Each structure stands twice: as C-alpha cells, then as structure tokens.
Amino acid sequence: MAQFDTVRSVGVGARAQIDEGLRAHMNKVYGLMSVAMLITAGAAWALAGLSVSSTPTEYQISATQWLTDFGYALYVSPLKWVIMFLPLVMVFAFGALINRISAAGAQVFFYVYAALMGLSLSSIFLVFTSTSIAQTFLITAIAFAGLSLYGYTTKRDLSAMGAFLVMGLIGLIVAMVVNIFIGSSALAFAISVIGVLIFAGLTAWDTQNIKNTYIQHAAAMDQEWLGKAAIMGALNLYLDFINLFMFLLQFLGNRE
C-alpha cells in the first residue's frame, strides 16, 4: 500500500496537484478506451453488413441470408484463423513496441488494433440478434462501470488478486484454444463462466493499477511517459470490456 502512503506523505498543495492530475489521467484513459470501442463497433457492424447478402450464393447461413464472397473469405476460408489470432499477436507486439515508439504512434497503433478487433468480432452479428447484442452491451457497460469504480475507490490492495487472475487468464486462453479443436459444449460453458469471473476481477484490478502507477510516477510528470501510460491503461480496460462482453454474450445472446 506504499502508493497510498506516498500520497499522504506529500504536502496539501502537492496532493491536490496529484489528485487533479490523476483525474485528468483517468479521463484520458477512459476517453481513449471509448474511442477504441466506437472504432471496434463501427468496424464490426460495417464488415458484417458487407458479409451478408439477401441474394442466394453458395453459402447459406439462414432461410433468407447468404454469405457474400467477402464474408466467405472472412468466416469460412483459412483466412478466418489469421483474423482470429491476429489481435492476440498484436497485443504482444504492442507490449514489445511501447517503449520504442512515441505516444502518438502508440495511439495510432491502439486505434488500428481496435479496428482489427472489429474485424475479428464482426461475426457476432451473424450469430446473435442485434437486440440481444445491444442488451448485452448495455449490461456489460453497467457492470464494467461498477467494477471500475470499485477498483478506483477501494482502499484494499488488489495486487495479490491480480496475480491470481493473470494465471487464471493464461489457463483460460489455453482452454479456449483446445476447445477450438475438440468443440466441447460443456467446456465452452465452463470457459464462459470462468471468463466472466476473471475479467470482472481484472477490470477492478486494472483500474487500481492504472491509478497506482500514476501516483507512483506523478512527481516526474513526464508527459511522453504519461501519454503512453494512459494508452496502455486504456488498452487493458478495453480488453477487459471486450472479453467481459463476449463471455456474457454466450449466456445472454439470442442466436439467429
């Protein structure tokens, strides 16, 4: 809890400056995340629209809908594996590049990543009804806001929980990859339940971590570093939201 002791140990004026800077930093984090979410939603909706046709083609997906050639390439051809795993590869690449590129470059990378994530998620519009997607998004937004607020305001140190959640996340990714090939419905259900719990916890932990990281480095006030820290924080919360939404959609979504 050293970060809280640090805030208490500084003078009133310095503490007010840190509090003001922290609010601005968190606003920037949530702002970057919100823009990325809009890019992802827009890309997913637009690509899904290009993928479906009411004119009969070789690949029928419902009584009145068929995949276009573009949709077939995205969701049926071997290209689907590239689309599926590219966002994961880009996350690791982002972590490796963040210290080598400028804050402006990192922000562009983040938005490009958000667009590619939209490409990866566009298939949900073919599987689930638009109404259930919107309802699940709203539920996710409410849950995310509550969890993030808890992480920001709690005096409890969540670092131990974070280490446990990260280990659980690694196991979850392995289970998801395995289930791609075995196709077990029971395992898929278990993955969804565990996924909701893990990303609910990660939302609170990541929020507290963003706050603590700012407080620990507030004295330096390196604007380039703060810019990159805000982008990394936005990326972490963005991923928490997206994954929480996708796992909840498995429970709440009505299929076409």
N, C-alpha and C positions, 0 to 999 in steps of 0.2 A: 504493500500500500504506500510505497515511497512517493508515488506521484501526488497523492493527496497531501502528504506531509510537506512536499515541496511547495504546494500552493499555500498552505497555512503559514509556512516559514517566511514568505516574502511580505513586503510591506503592503499597506492598503492600496496605495496607488498602483504598484506593480501588479497586485492581484486583480484589480479592476481592469487593467490593461490586458492581462491574460484572459480574463473572463470575456472581455469584448472580442479579443482575437479568436478565442475558441468558438464563440457564437458565429463569427464570420466564417471560420474554417468549416464548421459543421454545415452551415448554409451552403457553402460551396460544394461540399461533398454531396449533399442531397440534391443540389441543383444539377451537378454533373450526372448523377445517377438517374435523375428524372429525364434528362435529355436523352441519355442512352436508352432508357426504357421506351421513349417515344420512337426513337430510331428503330429499335427492335420490333415494336408493334407494327409500325408502318411498313417495314420491310417484309415481315411475316404475312401481313394482310395482302400486300401488293403481289407478292410471289405466289401466294395461294390462289389469288384471282387469275394469274397467268397460267396456273397449272390445271385448272378445271374448265371443261367445256360442256355445253349442252348438246353439242354436235357429236354423234357417235364416232368413236375412234376404236383402236384395237384394244384399249384397256379401260374396261368399265368398272367404276367404283361404287355406283348406286343405280337405282332404277332410272334416274334421269341425268346422271353425271358421268363424264368420261375424262380421263387424263389427256391433256394435250401432249405433244411431243416434248415440250419443255418439262411438264410435270412428270412424264415417264422418265426422263433423264434424271430428275431430282430425286424421285422416290422409289424407282424400280431398278434402274441401271446400276452398275457398280459404283457410279459416282456418289450414290447415297452414303457409302462408307466414308468417303472423303468429307462430305458435308456433315456427317455425324460426329467425326472425331476432330475436325479442323478447329472448332472453338476450344477444345481442350488443349490442343497443341499451341494455339495462340496464347492461352493463359500462361503456360510455362515460358513461352518466348517473351511475353510481356515482362514477367518477373526477371528474366535474364537481361533485358534491354533497358529497364527503367533507369538504371544509373548511368547509362551511356548516351541517352537522348535527352533533349530539352523537355521542359514541362509542356510546351506547345506541341512537340512531337508526340509526347505520351498521350496528350488529349486526343489528337487525331487518331492514334493507334487505338485508343479506347472506343472511339466512335465507329471506326472501321470494324472493330471486333463486335460491337453491338449490332451492326448491320449484318454481319455474317451469322451472328446468333439468330437473327430474324430469319435468315435463310434456313437454318437448322430447325427452327421451331415452326416454320410455316405449315408443316404437315398437320398440326393440331386442328387447323380449320377444315381439313378433310375428314378428320376422325370425330371431332366433337362439334356439337351445335354451337352457333355463335352466342346464343343466350347463355348457355352453361359456361362458356369461356369468359364472358363478361361477368357473370355472377361469381365465378371462382376468382377472377382477378380482383373484384371488389373485396371479397373475403380475405384474400391474401394481403391486400393493401391495408386493411384494418388490423389484421394480425401482425403484419410487419411493423406498422406504426407503433403498436403497443409494445412489442418486443424490443424495438429500437429505443423507445422512450425508457423502458426499464433499464436497458444497458447503459444509457446515458446518465440516468439519475441515481442508480443504485450505488450504495457505498460498499457493497460486497465485492470482493476481488474475484473475478470470474476467470482468472488465468488458468487455474487448475482444471476447471470445466472445459476451457478451450483446448487444452492439450488432449483431453479425453475425446472431445468432439472431432478433432483433426484425425486421430487414429480411427475413429468410427467412420469418418468420411472416406478414408483410404479403403477400408473394408467394404464400404458401400459401393465404391467405384468398381472394385474387383468383382463383387457380386453382380453388378449390372452388366459388366462385360461378359461374365459367364452366362448370364441368363439370355443374352442376345442369341447364343448358340443352342441352349437347351430349351428355352421357351417355356419355363415352368410358371403356371399361373399362381401357384402357392408362393413361390419365391418372389414373383413380381409383387404380390400383395404385401409380403413382409418387407420388401425393399421400399415400397411406398410409405408404409407406417414408419419405418426407421428413418427414412429420408425426411419426412415431415418433422420428426423429433430433432434430428441432427441440425437441420437448417433453421429451425426455430431457435435452438440454442446458439447457433453460430451468429444469428442476427444480433442477439443481445451481446455476445462476446465481441464481435467485430466492432460494434458501436462503442463499447467501452474501450477497446483497444485503440480506435481512432482518437478518442478523447484523450486517453492517457499518453499516446505518442505525441500529440500536440503539446500537452502540458510539459512533458519531459524536455521538449526541444524549443519551447516558446521563447526562452531567453535569447537564442541565436537569431531568431526572426529572419532566417534565410528564405527569401521569397521564392527562389527557384526550388528549394527543398520542400517548402510548404505546398507549392503547387503540385509537385509530384506526389507528396503525401496525400493530398486531397484526391487526386486521381486514383491512387491505389486504394484509398478508403472507399471511394465511390465504386470501384470495380468489385471490391469484396462484398459490399452491400447489394450491388446489382446482382451478383451471382447468388447471394442468399435469397433475394426476392425471386429470381427466375426459377431456382430449384424448388423453393417452397411452393410456388405457383404450380409447377409441373407435377409435383408429387400430390398436391391437393386435387389437381385436375383428375388424377386417376381415381379418386374417391367421388368427387362431386360432379364430374363432367358427364353429360348425356351424349352418348355416341350417335353419330349419324346412321 
